[in-house]
């Protein structure tokens, strides 16, 4: 039987948590229970789209689509809210989710997921699923935030699908003072950072600026997708980022615990 609370395996550590403020509370609580200090520094703010009408129009035409694809937990939560304002989800449509957190968000809303990656939880993993191989003449609606990678749509179009977007939200950089983070680095008291998306990583680099750039690249990272791990290495991070087995808070905490086990400190 597992303990109700995590053991004090992170005693004395300081962990930077970059999740949006409304999504960080549970993870920060787990980190504190493990004996560490959780330093909040949201690097993404989720806002409504400047013009929601194009997404609304797509959601009003859901019966014309074969597959509805959610690219993130925010896309699931916000997109389903918009869909429910227009009516109900057609029973004939297949629902795809990019990963476990997105799946969990949909299940909490009573939506069954038909298409889910089995290993790599990103666009590449989704494109590898058997259901998205033969999609010629199928109509696919991708629910996402404004902008982002085009790999998914481009590849599905090459496979013969007709692909449209419903951009249900936008991501911005919060106007947050980086001084506490810079001070933690100066004091040698920032031991790791948790980054949960590519944009969050790039925003973090921008937000700490030149003053924190060198220290940031020397900070161990915990990430939740292989793509974010690759981006971090491209950006010059000196420690190979640790990839959590899933985006769940428990999996992130397990990865942090592994990061600070004695045998990892000898590398």
C-alpha positions in Angstrom: 0.0 0.0 0.0 1.4 3.4 -1.0 1.9 6.2 1.5 -0.9 8.8 1.4 1.8 11.6 1.1 5.1 11.5 -0.7 8.2 11.0 1.3 10.5 13.9 2.0 12.7 13.0 -1.0 13.2 16.6 -2.2 14.1 18.0 1.2 15.7 21.5 0.9 15.4 21.7 -2.9 13.8 24.6 -4.8 11.8 23.8 -7.9 10.7 26.4 -10.5 7.1 25.7 -11.6 6.2 27.4 -14.9 2.7 26.1 -15.4 -0.1 28.7 -15.8 -1.3 29.9 -12.4 -4.7 28.2 -12.6 -3.1 24.8 -13.4 -0.1 24.8 -10.9 -1.7 24.4 -7.5 -1.9 20.6 -7.3 1.7 20.2 -8.5 3.1 22.8 -6.2 1.3 21.1 -3.3 2.9 17.7 -4.1 6.4 19.4 -4.3 5.9 21.0 -0.9 4.8 17.7 0.6 8.0 16.1 -0.7 10.0 18.7 1.3 10.9 21.1 -1.4 10.1 24.8 -2.0 7.9 25.3 -5.1 8.7 28.7 -6.7 5.8 29.7 -9.0 6.8 31.5 -12.2 4.0 31.1 -14.8 5.4 31.5 -18.3 2.0 31.3 -20.1 -1.3 33.0 -19.7 -4.3 31.5 -21.3 -6.8 34.1 -22.7 -9.9 33.9 -25.0 -9.2 34.4 -28.7 -9.4 38.0 -29.9 -12.0 36.9 -32.4 -13.8 33.7 -31.3 -16.2 33.6 -34.2 -14.1 31.4 -36.6 -13.9 28.7 -33.9 -17.6 29.0 -33.1 -18.4 28.6 -36.8 -16.4 25.4 -37.0 -18.0 24.0 -33.9 -21.5 24.7 -35.4 -20.5 22.5 -38.3 -19.1 19.6 -36.3 -21.4 17.0 -38.1 -19.4 17.6 -41.3 -16.2 16.3 -39.7 -15.0 12.8 -39.2 -12.3 13.4 -36.5 -12.1 16.1 -33.8 -8.5 16.4 -32.6 -7.6 18.2 -29.4 -4.0 19.4 -29.2 -3.8 20.1 -25.4 -5.7 20.0 -22.1 -6.5 23.7 -22.5 -7.9 22.9 -26.0 -10.0 20.2 -24.5 -11.3 22.2 -21.6 -12.0 25.5 -23.5 -12.9 23.8 -26.8 -15.5 21.5 -25.2 -17.0 24.5 -23.3 -17.5 26.3 -26.7 -18.9 23.1 -28.3 -21.4 22.6 -25.5 -22.5 26.2 -25.9 -23.4 25.4 -29.5 -25.0 22.0 -28.8 -23.7 18.5 -28.3 -20.8 16.4 -29.7 -22.0 14.3 -32.7 -21.9 10.6 -31.9 -20.5 9.9 -35.3 -17.3 11.9 -34.8 -14.0 10.3 -33.6 -12.2 12.1 -30.9 -8.4 12.3 -30.8 -6.2 13.5 -28.0 -2.5 14.4 -28.1 -1.7 12.9 -24.7 -2.9 11.7 -21.3 -3.5 15.1 -19.8 -5.7 16.0 -22.7 -7.5 12.6 -22.5 -8.1 13.1 -18.8 -9.5 16.6 -19.4 -11.9 15.2 -22.0 -12.9 12.2 -19.8 -13.7 14.6 -16.9 -16.2 16.3 -19.3 -17.8 13.0 -20.3 -16.0 12.7 -23.7 -14.7 9.3 -24.7 -11.3 9.4 -26.6 -11.0 7.1 -29.6 -7.5 8.0 -30.8 -4.5 8.4 -28.4 -0.7 7.9 -28.8 0.7 4.9 -27.1 4.2 6.3 -26.3 5.3 9.7 -27.6 2.7 12.2 -26.5 3.0 15.0 -29.1 2.2 15.6 -32.7 4.6 13.0 -33.9 3.1 10.4 -31.5 -0.4 11.2 -32.7 0.6 10.9 -36.3 2.0 7.5 -35.6 -1.4 6.1 -34.4 -3.0 3.5 -36.7 -6.2 5.5 -37.0 -4.5 8.5 -38.6 -2.6 6.6 -41.3 -5.4 6.1 -43.9 -7.3 9.4 -43.7 -7.8 10.1 -47.4 -11.0 12.2 -47.9 -11.7 12.5 -44.2 -12.4 15.9 -42.7 -10.5 16.6 -39.5 -10.9 19.6 -37.2 -7.9 20.4 -34.9 -8.8 22.3 -31.8 -5.8 24.4 -30.6 -4.6 27.8 -29.4 -3.8 30.5 -31.9 -0.6 29.7 -33.8 1.6 26.7 -33.1 3.3 23.9 -35.1 1.9 23.0 -38.5 3.3 19.5 -38.6 0.1 17.8 -37.7 -2.1 19.5 -40.3 0.6 19.4 -43.0 1.1 15.6 -42.5 -2.6 14.8 -42.4 -3.1 16.8 -45.6 -0.3 14.9 -47.3 -2.2 11.7 -46.3 -5.2 13.0 -48.1 -7.3 14.6 -45.3 -9.1 17.9 -45.4 -7.9 19.7 -42.2 -9.3 22.8 -40.5 -8.5 24.6 -37.3 -10.7 25.8 -34.5 -8.5 28.2 -32.5 -10.2 28.3 -29.1 -7.8 30.4 -27.1 -4.5 32.3 -27.2 -1.3 32.1 -25.2 0.5 35.2 -24.0 3.6 35.9 -21.9 2.5 37.0 -18.4 3.8 40.3 -17.1 5.7 38.7 -14.2 8.7 40.1 -12.3 11.6 37.7 -12.7 13.5 39.1 -9.7 12.7 36.2 -7.3 13.9 33.7 -9.9 17.1 35.7 -10.6 17.8 36.0 -6.8 17.3 32.3 -6.3 19.9 31.6 -9.0 22.3 34.1 -7.5 22.0 32.4 -4.1 22.5 29.0 -5.6 19.0 28.0 -4.5 17.2 26.9 -7.6 17.7 23.2 -8.3 15.4 22.4 -11.2 12.6 23.7 -13.4 9.5 22.1 -14.7 8.5 23.1 -18.2 5.3 21.6 -19.8 5.3 23.0 -23.4 7.6 24.3 -26.1 6.1 27.8 -25.8 6.5 27.7 -22.0 10.2 27.0 -22.5 10.8 29.8 -25.0 8.8 32.2 -22.9 10.9 31.3 -19.8 14.1 32.1 -21.8 12.6 35.4 -22.8 11.3 36.3 -19.4 14.5 35.8 -17.4 16.4 37.7 -20.1 20.1 38.1 -20.4 20.5 38.4 -16.7 19.3 34.8 -16.2 20.2 33.2 -19.4 23.4 31.4 -18.4 22.0 30.2 -15.1 18.8 28.9 -16.8 20.8 26.9 -19.3 22.7 25.2 -16.4 19.4 24.4 -14.6 18.1 20.8 -14.8 14.7 20.5 -16.6 11.8 18.2 -16.2 9.6 18.1 -19.3 6.5 16.1 -20.4 7.1 15.6 -24.1 10.0 14.4 -26.3 9.6 17.4 -28.5 10.1 19.8 -25.6 13.2 17.8 -24.6 14.5 18.2 -28.2 13.8 22.0 -28.2 15.6 22.4 -24.8 18.7 20.8 -26.3 18.4 23.0 -29.4 18.3 26.0 -27.1 21.6 25.1 -25.4 20.5 23.5 -22.1 23.6 21.8 -20.7 21.8 18.9 -18.9 19.7 16.5 -20.9 16.2 17.2 -19.7 14.4 14.5 -17.8 11.3 13.3 -19.5 8.3 12.4 -17.3 6.5 9.2 -18.1 3.2 11.2 -18.4 2.1 14.8 -17.9 0.4 13.9 -14.5 1.6 15.7 -11.4 2.6 12.3 -9.8 4.7 11.4 -12.8 6.4 14.8 -12.7 7.1 14.4 -9.0 8.5 10.9 -9.6 10.9 12.3 -12.3 12.0 15.1 -9.9 12.7 12.4 -7.2 14.7 10.4 -9.7 16.7 13.4 -10.8 17.9 14.0 -7.3 18.8 10.4 -6.3 22.5 10.1 -5.4 23.4 8.0 -8.4 22.2 10.8 -10.7 24.5 13.3 -9.1 27.6 11.5 -10.1 27.1 11.8 -13.8 
